[in-house]
Amino acid sequence: MTKQELICIGCPMGCPLTVEMEGKEVKSVAGYTCKRGKVYAEKEVTNPTRIVTSTVKVIGSSLTAMVSVKTKEDIPKGKIFECVQALKGLTVQAPVAIGDVILANVAGTGVDIIATKNA
Ligand code: SF4
């Protein structure tokens, strides 16, 4: 049996979580105040994922020089660096609307990068 200590990122309370595992199987989670903490802990020790947010340059917009973007869904934590690299130096042409796909299938994750701002 192994133990992992985590801090829940589900809200600003930051509850300290303790996960007990046997091999790759979660045996117990302790320390959570609400159900989101338990779900987070189970996912974090078995298949950690994150939403990635960033900005990319936009050309031809009278509103802004940069547009904020994010992954449409969580991507595996191990793909974050590759995702950030793929966004580096990326430029898009205005007009851009919230929800537009800026980069499809980022880092081979099957998840698109979408705009979170109009430009
Ligand atoms: S367990 Fe619930 S209350 Fe505690 S940090 Fe996570 S989301 Fe917030």
Residues whose N, C-alpha, C, O or C-beta is under 5 A from the ligand:
A	BS01	SF4	C8 G10 C11 M13 G14 C15 Y32 T33 C34 R36 G37
